[in-house]
Amino acid sequence: MSIIAIDDERVGERLLSIEQIAQRVKELGQQIGNDYRGRDLVLIGVLTGSVVFLSDLIRSIPGNLEVDFVAAASYGAVTHSSGVVRILKDLSHPILSKDALIVEDIVDTGLTLAYLIDRVASHQPASLATCVLLNKSARRRVPVDLNYVGFELPDRFVVGYGLDYAGRYRNLPSIHVYNLEESSGIECRRPSAD
Ligand code: PRP
């Protein structure tokens, strides 16, 4: 039973349990550990949504690794991604000749990750790959190469395990549908449908 009390009836059906997430993260960590054995690996978390996933993932990867963070924002109308992404925080350390792995909580339109792939590539890593916990492929607007994917997700707005609605619910340990249609009018940039 969760220790977190939710007083918002819009937090609905649980799509992924704590156990399902933990099992998949462990599998991803082992796979990444095998693929990068003996390499100079840097995991690059995308703030803020990836922090819960990243913190579990790094503890599932055997071997040495480093961690850095980037942050990006899409701006324009708040209910729709404008397609314009800008960097809010770039890498803190050089990754020249290292193997970079961008870690995201979710890929929706793909605009954020496509932009960050180009941005991180400009730092000239030895290799560049992506690891995403949740893939909403039905929502894609630009193609992005995903190397490690946790789960394919239906076109539903979700919260928990790092994912938020208006800044809340990142601390839910499992992943739930958030029923936007019952929303009280607070707008959000990642709607379940256009
Ligand atoms: C979310 C998520 C991705 C992006 C995916 O971030 O963490 O970075 O949206 O959407 P896209 O594929 O349509 O670009 P958000 O902007 O909600 O910020 P957050 O990580 O701080 O929650």
Residues whose N, C-alpha, C, O or C-beta is under 5 A from the ligand:
A	BS01	PRP	V46 L47 T48 G49 D105 I106 V107 D108 T109 G110 L111 T112 L113
